[in-house]
Amino acid sequence: MSFINTQNSNGVLTITIDRLAQKNALSLEMYKDLTSALMMAEKDDTIKVAVIKGDTTCFTAGNDLNDFLKGGSLTEAHPTVIFLRALVSFSKPLIASVAGPAIGIGTTLLMHCDLVYSADNAVFQLPFSKLGLCPEAASSAILPKLTGRVKAFELLVLGNKFNADDALQFGLVNDVVSPEELNEKVESVALQIAQLPTLSVRASKGLIIDSQKESINEVISHELKYFEQLLGSDECKAIIAGFFKR
Ligand SMILES: C/C=C/C(=O)SCCNC(=O)CCNC(=O)[C@H](O)C(C)(C)COP(=O)(O)OP(=O)(O)OC[C@H]1O[C@@H](n2cnc3c(N)ncnc32)[C@H](O)[C@@H]1OP(=O)(O)O
């Protein structure tokens, strides 16, 4: 059973994370499906813009902690790494629609989206140190640029939860609406983009991000070396195993 659904309509590919019983935690299979969805959007000329969403109660609880426990080397062949590379290289506008928990990669993937809309029930968290891990998805470089160094340290290392208004203030999201308004808001912006001249939108995204892609990918590689080491540590394994013994 796939927990990633796609719907293609009016030039908009909507990618829905749908594993609510596990708070939309992202398994390796789900990363593969997310990558496939991005690649499909990249290749299909009828798709002008992609939206990534959960539902109005939950975006994603981040990486599936069971998969962390299983281990595995974070090489370029790893599904999470392939997804991160696809996210960085995605050349069409990507809009995130966030509600409820957006934990770990649920927050860091937003740093690779072009527009982010949040419901006022969203809860963001970068609990890397609490898990015995370190930042990923180039958040160690992107977040300090958004928030300044000391706030980035607070968010990435203390790892406390923050709300949608905080995320708006940090420049992580464009706008905050009620959960009931979120889908309509995102759909209307996506349709607006889909109707703009395609080449102009593509060129504009390229101008905003292309010059940074190489360094973002380098930061991702650098972070992954530490992340892999930490993931293999007894400390991290004990913390993650503890999550399931609550
Ligand atoms: C490269 C990527 C790095 C990262 O993403 S690092 C971040 C990893 N993620 C986390 O550390 C978040 C872990 N989850 C939570 O903190 C909490 O959950 C939430 C705040 C998201 C929601 O809390 P609540 O509403 O109380 O739900 P619940 O009872 O904790 O979870 C419901 C079911 O979902 C499973 N679950 C939640 N998150 C994960 C996860 N990340 N990986 C695997 N399973 C998860 C639980 O175990 C449980 O399941 P059952 O009903 O069978 O007991």
The ligand as a Gaussian input file, in Angstrom:
#p B3LYP/6-31G(d) Opt

LIG

0 1
 C       16.293000      12.757000       7.843000
 C       15.089000      13.056000       8.705000
 C       15.207000      13.364000      10.035000
 C       13.996000      13.549000      10.871000
 O       12.899000      13.703000      10.384000
 S       14.270000      13.554000      12.566000
 C       12.648000      13.652000      13.265000
 C       11.996000      12.288000      13.497000
 N       10.666000      12.467000      14.028000
 C       10.396000      12.547000      15.344000
 O       11.258000      12.473000      16.195000
 C        8.947000      12.740000      15.717000
 C        8.432000      11.574000      16.531000
 N        6.995000      11.709000      16.785000
 C        6.494000      12.597000      17.679000
 O        7.194000      13.352000      18.313000
 C        5.016000      12.531000      17.916000
 O        4.515000      11.336000      17.381000
 C        4.228000      13.698000      17.275000
 C        4.570000      15.010000      18.015000
 C        4.528000      13.842000      15.803000
 C        2.704000      13.429000      17.432000
 O        2.416000      13.127000      18.773000
 P        1.006000      12.439000      19.140000
 O       -0.106000      13.169000      18.523000
 O        0.991000      12.259000      20.635000
 O        1.034000      11.006000      18.422000
 P        1.854000       9.696000      18.864000
 O        1.008000       8.887000      19.792000
 O        3.213000      10.054000      19.338000
 O        2.029000       8.932000      17.459000
 C        0.959000       8.237000      16.854000
 C        1.522000       6.976000      16.220000
 O        2.457000       7.367000      15.234000
 C        3.717000       6.749000      15.495000
 N        4.787000       7.699000      15.108000
 C        4.813000       9.026000      15.322000
 N        5.912000       9.561000      14.823000
 C        6.606000       8.539000      14.274000
 C        7.839000       8.461000      13.597000
 N        8.577000       9.567000      13.337000
 N        8.258000       7.266000      13.157000
 C        7.514000       6.157000      13.372000
 N        6.323000       6.167000      14.005000
 C        5.886000       7.350000      14.454000
 C        3.733000       6.499000      16.988000
 O        4.648000       5.478000      17.326000
 C        2.287000       6.111000      17.233000
 O        2.139000       4.793000      16.816000
 P        1.247000       3.745000      17.705000
 O       -0.158000       4.301000      17.632000
 O        1.401000       2.429000      17.029000
 O        1.782000       3.789000      19.100000

